Amino acid sequence: MNYFCTMFAILVSWPNALLGQTVTSESFLYLGQKPPGLSPIVFAPNLISLKDCYEYGSVFSKDGKEFYYAVIINDKPQIRCSRFVNNAWTTPETVIGSDRYEYNDPFLSSDGKRLFFISDQAKDGKSEKKDFDIWYLKRQKDGWSQIPINAGPGINTDKNEYYMSFTQTGTMYFSSNGGTDQTTDKNYNIRSSHFSKGAFEPSIKLVDAVNTEHYEADVFVAPDEQYIIFCSERPGGLGKGDLYISFKSKSGDWQKAKNMGNIINTNGYEFCPFVTDDGKYLFFSRDGDIFWMSATLIDSLR
């Protein structure tokens, strides 16, 4: 499986990048894929979503010219990126990966200058792997910095931190099971942390309208902070893990989260939501593939 993933990514016929086709106007957007409708479809089949490979956790840059995602190679998740360069999309290349540590859940900061992700890497980069923390790389003139930087104690605990996203002002939303014990460590909660004076402030747990005593994680926050979409394993869902949404009221309070319904949720596991910067498309992951659909579903749930 892993050999196939690697070789297929190299040998697959890659429109534009390998054939040198000219891309005009905005046809380059979304890797030149035909836009979806209200029903979710696999994103870029045989290009990004490969058969016999497990891809998940995707994000586009604001200008639409970079696409980051996680893929499992040799039983270890790594982060890959395809870029629109010289009028063509490049074959995906690994941004960060290791035979020792896991790297996944990529997300760009609101200004695009930092690439955040989660990893079980030891803080010294050499010791035995630990719990999952949130880390980042800095954008440089020739690409990304090589040594991961820990997001700090305002975010990370001695337990696990998962999947982050950002408001336009730089506030991070993420999930953590920090503070739990052995009997409750499956209870991940969604938290937020303001970025101030070069550091993330101590995070705050969101209200019970969002969090329960069950698993809530993989949160995407709208840049204007008017809604969040997240994965939950709470009772009453349609499958193993469903996507839920919570909107802010006019008074600025989070309203009771609602299941996003059977248009998107199945008896499988839906996770890693992301809405493109233009607000047109909702991306998410399901059972080893990346899906996308029209984001008009969000407005229908208000």
N, C-alpha and C positions, 0 to 999 in steps of 0.2 A: 504493500500500500504506500509506504513512505517513498520507496524508490520511484513508484509510478508517479506520485505527486511531483517529485522533483523533476523527473525527466519530462513529464507532460508540460510542466510550466515552461521548460526551455524549448521544447520542440513544437508546441502547439502553434498552429497558424494564427498569428496575431495581426488582425487588420490594422492598417496604418503603420504600426511600428516596424513590422518586418517587410511589408510591401511598399512602404514609402508613399502611401496614398496621400494626396493633398486634402486637408480638412478645412472647410470654409465656414464663415460666420460662426454660429454657435453649435454647429453639428458635432463639435468635439465634446460637448458636455455629456457627462455620464458615460464616458468611454464609447460614445457614439451609439449607445443602445436605444432601441425603440422605447419611448416612454410607456409606462404601464398605466392601467386604469384603476378601477376601484378594487380589483382582485389582485392579491399579491402574486408576483411571479419571481422566479429565480433571476438574480441579477447577473448579467454577463456570463451566461452558461458557456462552458469550455474556454473561458478567458480568465475569469476570477473564480467562479463557482465550478470547480472541477469534479468530475466523477471520481469516486473512491478517495476523495480528500475531504478534510473537515475545515471549513472556513467560517469565520464569525467575527463579530465586533468591528464594524466598518465605519469610516468617516471620510468625507470629502473636505478639502480645504475650502475656504470661503469663495475663492475665485474659480473653484471647480477644476483646477488643474493638477491636483494631487489626490490620490485615493489610497488610504491606508486601511489595512485589515489584518487579522490574525489568521494563521493557518498552522495546523499541527504537522510537524515534520520530525521523524524519528522519535515520536511520542512526546515531543516538546513543542509547545506553541512558540511561534516567532512572529514578528511583525514585518509585513511586506508593504511595498509602496509602488504604484505605477504613476508616472508623471507625464503630463502633456508637454513635450519638449520638441522644438523645431517642427511644429505642426503635426506631431504624431505622438501617440501614447506609447510609452516604453514598456517592455516586458517587465513584470513585477520583479523587484529586487528586495532582498532582505535588508531591513533597516537595523534590526537588532535581533539576535538569536543566539542560542547556546545549546550545547549538549548537556549542560549541567542545570541551568535555570530555565524557568518559563517566563515568557514575555507576551502579554496579550492585552486586550481592551484598549487599543490606541485611541487617543482623542487629542485634538489640537486645542491649545489655549485660545482665548477669544481674540488675541492679536496675532495668532499664527506663529509666534516666535518660540513656542515650546511644544514638544510632542510628549504628552503624558501617556502613561501605561501602567499596568500592574505587573509585579514580578515577585517571585519568592527568592530573589537574589539576596545573599547576605550583604550586610552594609559595607563590608570590606571587599566585596566582589570575589572573595576567595574561599570563604568558609562554607560549611554545610548550609544548604538552603533552609529558609526559615518560613515564617508566615508571609502572606502576601501584603506588600506595601504598595503605595502609589509613588511612582518615580517619574522623572522627565529628562529629556535631552534638550539642549539649546540649539536653535537654528544658527548656523554659521554660513559664511559666504560660499563654502564648498560643500555644504550639506549639514548633517546633524553632528553634534559633539559625540564623542565615543564613550565617555564614562557617564553612566546614569547618575542622576542626582536625586536623593531622597526628598520627597515633598515636605518632610518635617513633622515634628510632634503635634502640631495643630491638627494634622490629618491622620497620621499613622499611629497605631497602637501595637500591643504585643499579640494581637489577633489579626484577622484578615480585613483588608480594605479592597473593595472591588469597584470597577467601572465608574469613571468620572465624566462629568460634562460641565459646561461653564455658561454663566450669564454673560451678557455683553460688558458688564462691569468687572468681570473676573472672579465672581463668586463661584466656588466649586461645589457641585452636588456629587455625592458618592454614597456608597454603602459600607457598613462595617458591622462586625460582630464583637467589637471591642467592649470589654466590660462584662462579657458573658462568662458562664462557667460551663463545665463539661455537659451539664444537662440542658443548657439553653444556647449552646454555641451555634445552633442552626438559625437562631433568631437574628438575622441581619436587619439593620434598620437604615433608612435613608437619612443622611445628614447633610448639612451645608456649612461652608466655611468662607468667610470674607477674606480677600487678599488685601493686605494693608502693609505699607512700609517694607515691601520686599519679602513678606512671609504670610503664610496662611494662619489666621487666628484659630483658636480652639473651636472645634466644630460644634454645631448644635443639632440635636435630634429633631426631625420634623414631627409634627403633631400626630395624634392618633387617627386623624382623618386619612392619613397616608400610611403610617406604620401600624403593624399589628404584632402579636407575639410570634408570628410566623416569618418566613423569609421574604424580605423585600430588597431588591438590588437592581443593578443595571439601569440606573436612572438617567434619562435625558431631560434636561431642563431647557425650555424655550429661552432664547437669548434675552427676551424681555421679561422673563420669569413669570409668565402668565399661565403656564401649565407645565406639568412634568409627566413623563411616561416612564413606567418601570415594570420590571418583572416581579411577580409574586407567586409563591407556592401556597397561598392561603386556601382554606376549604371553600368549596362552592364554585371553583373555577371550571373551565372546560377541559383542561388537560393537566399535564405534569407541572407546567409553569405557564402562566398567562401574562399578557401585557395589560396593565391597568393605566388609567389616566386620572389626574386630579387637576382641576382648574382653580385659579385664584378668584375669590369673590371681589366685588368692588371695594370692599373694605380691606383687601389685601390678605385675607385668610385662605388657607388651603381648604378646599371643599372635599367632601368624602369621595375617595377614589372609587371609580367604577370600572368594571371589566370592559375592555374594548370590543368584545363581542366576537361572534363566530366568523366575521369577515376576515379577521386576522388570527384569532386563536383557534387551535385545533386540540386534538387529544395528545399532541406532542408537546414540545417545549419551545416557547417563543421568548426570546431575550435579546439583549443588546440593541435597543431602539436608537435611532438617529434620524432627525429631520434635516434636510438640506437647507443651506443658508437662504435660498430663495423661497423656502416654505412650501415647495411643490411636492416633495416626495418623502415618504416615510420608509426608512430602511430598518430591517431587523434580521435576526438570525433564527434559524429553525433546523434542528437535526442535521447540522453539518453543511448547510447552505446559507448564503446571504440572499434575502428577498427584498423587493421594493414594491411600492404601490403609491397611488395618489394619496397625498396628505389631506385631501378633503374629508376623509374619515374623521379627522380631529374635530373639525368644525361641526360635524353632524352629532358629535357627542357632547357639545356644550349644553 
